[in-house]
Amino acid sequence: MAKVSNKVKTSDLELKDRLVAINRVTKVTKGGRTFSFSAIVIVGDEKGIVGWGLGKASEVTTAISKGVDAAKKNLVKIPVINGTIPHEQTAKFGGANVLLKPASSGTGLKAGGAMRAVLESAGIHDVLAKSKGSSNPHNLVKATMNALTELRDAYTVAEHRGVSMEKVFKG
């Protein structure tokens, strides 16, 4: 099966950024300790376009701005149908396992931590999400993004198979 690319151009999007986590990293040298910071940032337009980035710098604000720039470079389009996802999806990255289930309207975003930031930035309002395994925000963000990029709506499936919409649902 051919992998469909869903990269997005950043030209005229109104993107909002969310800071997921900041880590202070210490490098011990002969002259003492050197502190630097790494920041995980999620960028999205809350209409189905989302991306993540990691910025590293000696100051927090610089690390965040580098993270935003990195996030804008790898934006992807996510199929959002009536505020939820089209089907159940699982994904894994490192020690983090992620389960996403579509929910009926009014359920809300049942997700925590790093997953919540990714799903809010993507514009998903009703979903049940469970994080199994590691709670490391780096791996959770990557696993959630993997799950979202693997989602396909019925129109995409019909187009990929070269059949009509009715035939997709008849199976």
C-alpha positions in Angstrom: 0.0 0.0 0.0 1.4 3.4 -1.0 1.9 5.9 1.8 -0.1 9.1 1.1 1.7 12.3 1.9 -0.4 14.8 3.7 2.1 17.6 4.2 0.7 21.1 4.4 2.2 24.5 3.3 2.3 27.2 6.0 1.6 30.1 3.6 -1.7 31.6 4.8 -2.6 29.5 7.9 -3.5 31.1 11.3 -1.5 28.8 13.6 -1.6 28.7 17.4 1.3 27.2 19.3 1.1 25.2 22.6 4.0 24.5 24.8 4.0 20.8 25.9 7.1 20.5 28.0 10.4 22.2 28.8 13.4 20.2 30.0 16.5 21.7 31.6 19.6 19.8 30.6 22.9 20.1 32.4 26.3 19.5 30.7 29.1 19.2 33.2 32.5 20.4 32.0 35.8 21.2 33.6 34.7 24.8 34.1 31.4 23.9 35.8 27.8 23.2 34.8 26.3 24.5 31.6 22.5 24.6 31.5 20.5 24.4 28.3 16.8 24.0 27.6 14.7 21.8 25.2 11.1 22.6 24.5 8.4 20.5 22.8 5.9 22.7 20.9 2.7 21.8 19.1 1.4 24.1 16.4 -2.0 23.9 14.8 -4.9 25.8 13.2 -7.6 23.9 15.1 -9.2 22.9 11.8 -7.3 19.7 11.1 -3.7 20.9 10.6 -1.1 20.1 13.3 2.6 19.7 13.6 5.2 19.3 16.4 8.7 20.6 16.9 11.6 20.4 19.3 13.7 23.4 20.0 17.0 23.4 22.0 18.8 26.5 23.2 20.6 28.1 26.2 17.5 30.2 27.0 13.9 29.1 27.4 12.4 31.7 25.0 14.9 30.9 22.3 14.2 27.2 22.7 10.4 27.8 22.4 10.8 29.9 19.2 13.0 27.3 17.7 10.4 24.6 18.5 7.7 26.7 16.8 9.8 27.1 13.7 10.5 23.3 13.7 6.8 22.6 14.2 5.8 24.8 11.2 8.1 22.8 9.0 6.3 19.5 9.5 2.6 20.3 9.5 0.2 17.5 8.5 -3.5 17.4 7.6 -5.7 15.3 9.8 -9.2 14.1 8.8 -11.6 15.6 11.4 -15.3 14.7 10.9 -17.8 16.6 13.1 -15.2 17.3 15.7 -14.0 13.7 16.1 -11.8 11.2 14.3 -13.1 8.9 11.6 -12.2 5.6 13.3 -10.3 4.0 16.2 -6.5 4.1 15.9 -3.5 2.9 17.9 0.1 3.8 17.6 3.4 3.3 19.3 6.6 5.3 19.6 9.4 4.2 21.9 7.7 3.1 25.2 4.5 5.2 24.6 1.4 3.4 23.4 -1.6 5.5 22.4 -5.2 4.6 21.8 -7.6 7.0 20.1 -11.4 6.3 19.8 -14.0 8.5 18.2 -16.7 9.8 20.5 -20.2 11.2 20.0 -20.8 14.9 20.0 -20.7 16.5 23.5 -18.4 13.9 25.0 -15.4 16.3 25.1 -11.7 15.7 24.9 -10.9 12.8 27.2 -7.1 12.9 27.1 -4.4 14.0 29.3 -1.1 15.9 29.1 0.8 15.8 25.9 -2.0 14.0 24.0 -4.5 16.7 24.9 -2.3 19.5 23.5 -1.9 17.6 20.2 -5.6 16.8 19.8 -6.7 20.4 20.8 -4.3 21.9 18.2 -5.7 19.5 15.6 -9.2 20.8 16.3 -10.5 17.5 17.6 -13.2 18.2 20.3 -14.8 14.7 21.0 -12.5 11.8 21.4 -11.6 9.1 24.0 -7.8 8.8 24.3 -5.7 6.5 26.5 -2.0 6.6 27.0 -0.5 3.2 27.9 3.1 2.7 28.8 5.5 5.6 29.0 4.3 9.0 30.0 7.4 10.7 28.5 6.0 13.8 26.6 8.5 13.4 23.7 7.3 9.9 23.0 3.6 10.7 23.7 3.6 13.5 21.2 5.3 11.4 18.5 3.0 8.4 19.1 -0.1 10.7 19.0 1.1 12.3 15.8 1.7 8.8 14.3 -1.8 7.8 15.2 -3.3 10.9 13.7 -1.3 10.6 10.4 -2.5 7.0 10.0 -6.2 8.1 10.1 -8.1 8.0 6.8 -11.7 9.1 6.1 -14.0 7.3 3.7 -13.5 9.7 0.8 -9.7 9.1 0.9 -10.2 5.3 1.0 -12.7 5.4 -1.9 -10.3 7.6 -3.9 -7.3 5.4 -3.1 -9.2 2.2 -4.1 -10.7 3.8 -7.2 -14.3 2.9 -6.3 -17.4 4.8 -5.4 -18.4 5.7 -1.8 -21.2 3.2 -1.7 -18.9 0.4 -2.5 -16.6 1.4 0.4 -19.4 1.0 2.9 -20.8 -2.3 1.4 -17.4 -3.8 1.8 
